[in-house]
Amino acid sequence: MEPELNHEMTQTWTPERIETLLALPLPELIWQAQQVHRQHFDPTEVQLSSLLSIKTGGCAEDCGYCPQSAHHDTGLAAGKLMDVDLVLANARAAKDAGAGRFCMGAAWREPKDRDLDKVAEIVAGVKALGLETCMTLGMLDRAQAQRLADAGLDFYNHNLDTSPEFYGEIISTRTYQERLDTLDAVRDAGLQVCCGGIVGMGESRRDRAALLAQLAALSPQPESVPINALVRVAGTPLEHAPDLDPFEFVRVVAAARICLPKSRVRLSAGRRELGDGVQALCFLAGANSIFYGDTLLVTGNAEVDADRALFARLGLHADGVASPEAVPAAAAPRVVALQPAAERG
């Protein structure tokens, strides 16, 4: 029997109910997701975000998927926090290439208070360019979250990654509750929330359902929900993770749209590997945001020209842009320049 949909009652989304959704025939699941999508969004509109690593490598966390962890030998050198002018140059390039939101990530377990002086300056500078701002800096306490809000930050990203039950298989240095506590601090500061997870780490379908149940139970629900496909990086514990059925990824996107009806569901890491056909199914299933640009922190992403061509073929357009042809054809929002090697470490 099909699950009875009640999209506004988020507390009804139990793992069992979402698992039933995920088991539907794919055409039925996508049809239900498309109905929900059209209630809240233009089905041809996609929000574009660009992502920049402003402090790379050397993270004290042991997340099994992450090449930036100091626990894994991936050949990635640790760097210092980027200079403000360099971050702003990258933000301008992202805006010129069509991005409406500029997301910045720092590989920290949590920022030190002294780091937030520079981070706040970065936020104010990017905001002044007319871009929405998003940061992911690790765990925050309430005072730190409020400081970022006072600087003008719009969104804070802090993913749950997977289900509470599977979480310990992936990470041992930060608890699930600590992630939830950070999300509470961010909400208390009045910031919007970007929170999602990763598919393809060896978790079960039940784990995927339990992750979506956790996201749906957040009150209010996250404004942005990134759905990542694992990028297997040599030197990480998950470099040999089993292949993910791409249709299973589509199912997760569709279920996310149904359970989180007003959220932007974003195709994030691993999008390049999905290919055009699977991405098209994801947009049909309710995805309406992508990371735009050739790099996501330290892993590759689809090229801007390829995204423009795909949008044109599908009749999609960027948020606030009238037609796919009007998406700026400027060079990709790439990292403008790396800090000299002598400044890293």
C-alpha positions, 0 to 999 in steps of 0.5 A: 500500500502506498504511504498516505502523504501528509507533507506538512506534518513533519513529525509523522515521517518515521524511518519506517514510513520513509522506508516504505516510500523508498520502496515504491516503484520508481515512477510512482515515487517520482510522480509523488515527489513531483506533485509536492515539488510543484506545490512549493517551487517552479519545477524548472528553476534551479538555485545555483551555489558556489563552494570554496574551501577557505581553510583546507586540510588538517582537520582533527575529525576522523570522518571516514569519507573526508580527504581533509582529515588529519587521520587519513593519508590522502596527500592533501597538505594542511593550509591556513585560513585564506586571506580576505581579499582572495576569498572576495576575488573568488566570490566575485568570480562565482557571482560573475558565473551565475551563482547566487549563494557563496558557500565557504568551508573551513576544515576545523573541528570547531573554530577558535574565537580568534579565527572568527574575527577574519571569518566575520570580515569575510562574511561581511565582504561577500555579503556586500557583493550581493551574494547570499552567504553560507559557512561550514566551520565545524561545531559552533557554540551559541556565542559563535553562532550569534557572532556569525549572524551579527556579521551578516551570515545567511546560512550555516551548513552542518550535515548529519551525514547519515542515520544515528545508528550508522553514524559510529561506523563513519565517525568517532571524534564527534557525536551525533548529539554534538551535531544536533547541538550545533544546529540548535545553536545556529537556529537560536542565532536566527541563521538559516540551516543547510543540513543533509547527508551522504549516500553510498557509504555502505549504509542500508536503505533503512539508514537512508530513511532514518537520516531523512526522518532526522532531517524532517524532524528538525523544527523548522526544517532546513532551508537547504538539504544537500544530498551528497553521493560519496566521492571515494578518495584514495587514502580514506577508509571509504575509498573501496566503498561498494558502488551505489545504484544511481537509481537509489540516489534518485529515490533518496532525492525524491523522498527528501522532496516529499518529506521536506517539501519547502526545502531546497534539495541540493545535488552536491558532492558526486554530481559529476559522476551521476551523469546527465541522465541521472541528474535529469531524473533527480531534477524531475524528482524534486532537486532544485539546487546545485553546487556550481563550479569545477571544485567542491572543497577539494573534490571535482564537480561538473564543469560550468559549460556542461551544466549550462548545456544540461540546463538548456537541454532540459529547459531548466533555468537558474533561480532569478534567470529567465531562460537557460540561455541567460545563465552567464557564460563566464568562466567557471567560479574556480579558485582564483589563486592558491596561497603560496606554498610557504604560507600553508601548514 
